[in-house]
Amino acid sequence: MNEKCAVVGIFGHEEASKLAYFSLHAMQHRGQEAAGISSSDGKELHTIKKRGLVMRVFDEAKLKTLSGGSAIGHTRYSTAGDDSILDAQPVFARYDLGEMAIVHNGNLTNAEEVRNKLIEKGAIFQTFMDTENLIHLIATSEKDKLLGRIVDAVERIEGAFSLVFLSRKKMFAMRDRHGFRPLSLGRLPNGGYIVASETCAFDLVGAEFIRDVQPGELLIFEKDKKPKSIQVFEPTPKHCIFEYVYFARPDSNVFGQSVYQTRKNMGKELAKVQPIEADVVIPVPDGGVPSAIGYAQESGIPYEMGIMRNHYIGRTFIEPTQEMRDLKVKMKLSPMPGVIAGKRVIVIDDSIVRGTTSRRIIRMLKEAGASEVHMRVSSPPTTDPCFYGVDTPDKENLIAANMTTQEICDYIGADSLAYLCEESLLKSVNSTQDQYCTACFTGKYIV
Ligand code: AMP
C-alpha cells in the first residue's frame, strides 16, 4: 500500500498538540483521508486519530485532551484499500520500555519480507500498514534503550521513510539514507523544536527553519537539550523529484529549494524546448499555475486564468472508480469562456497520469470555444509506478506506459501535446549531480 503523507513533530512547547494540529492543517494537501495526533505529558501518551480532514477530526475539546509538551501528527493519503481507522496514524503501542507512537511518510520496499519474518516469530499484526513493522522491530529488539532499538529497527527496513517517534520523554526524527521524502527541522518561537514534512508548516506556526534532517540522520530531542544528531547511514541522496513536480506546496522549501521557483523554472524550460504559437497560456489549477507563469514569462504569451477551480472538492484520485473520477473532474474545474473563446490556447499541467483529467479539460476548453488547444506538461511522461511513497497507479493504468505521445495527444483530443524532457527537468531543479529519484519517469529504481 502506498502512503503519501505528512508528518510533524513538536517538542518543548506547552501547546504541542495545537501546533501539531496547525502544522497538519498546512500540510493537508499531502493527505486527506485521515489525520491523527499523539501527545506526551511525560507520564503517558494520548492519541486521537480518525478518518477525515484535519479540521473535522480535531476540535478545541479534543486538542485539550492531547496534553503535554510534545506531540507528533500525521495526515494520511491512501487510495482504495482498507478504510479501517486502524490504518490511520500515529501507530501507538505499549511495550516493555513503556509507550511509543510513530508517524511515517514513505513506503517500505521490504515490508512484506520483514512482516513475514515477524509473523513466523509469533508477532500479531492489527493493520496493513508497513509502519506497524517498526513497532514490532522496536519491541522485539534486544537493545536496552529505545535509541538503540530504533537504530536496530531502521537497519532492517528498506525504502522510503521520514519518521517521527514519540516516547513519554523523548522524540526522534529519522530520514532514510536516500532522503526520498522531505523532512525539515525548525525552531519554535519559544525555543522548542519542530520537524515537518514541509516548511509551509513552519511558516504557519511561526517557526524558524534551521535545516533539513539529513538523509540517513537520526535526531534525538530531549528536555532542555539541543537536538542530538546521529548519522545512522551514509547519506546517498535520491530526493523524490515528484515533490517538485506536483506534490509539495509551492510556498514550501523542500530539499533546499523553493518549490514555487523550481516549478516556475520547469515552465520556463518547457517554453524553451516546446514552444508553440498561441494567444494565451492557461494553467490547470492549482498544480499547473507556477509552471504556466514560467511558460508565459519565457514565451511572452499572456497568462490568463482560463479554468476556474472549485476548492470545496477533494482531489480526483480519492474516488476509486473511473466513473466517479470523471464526475469529480467536471465538478472541480470549469472553463472561463470569455478568456478562451476564439483563442489558440496553451494549457499547462504538471503531469498526465491516467489521462482522464487532460481529456476532460481539453473537451471542456473546446466546448468553451477555443480554436486550438495545445497541451504542455511540465514533467516527462509518467511511465512507471512509485514504490517510495507517491501514490501512482499500476503501469497498465499509466497512459504514457501504454501509448506514444501522439496517441495520447489523439486520446486527450489536443491539437498538440508535448512534455518536458528529463534533462530539462533536472536543469529546472538545478541538479548538477544525480541526486534525484526520477523512477516515475524513467523506471530506474534505486532500491
Ligand atoms: P490523470 O487524470 O490521471 O491524468 O491525472 C492528472 C492530474 O492529477 C494532474 O492534474 C496532476 O496535477 C494530478 N496528479 C498527478 N499525480 C498525482 C497524484 N499522485 N495524486 C493525485 N493527483 C495527482
Boltz pocket constraint, residues with backbone or C-beta under 6 A from the ligand:
constraints:
  - pocket:
      binder: B
      contacts: [[A, 246], [A, 284], [A, 287], [A, 315], [A, 317], [A, 349], [A, 350], [A, 351], [A, 352], [A, 353], [A, 354], [A, 355], [A, 356], [A, 357], [A, 358], [A, 390], [A, 391], [A, 392]]
      max_distance: 6.0
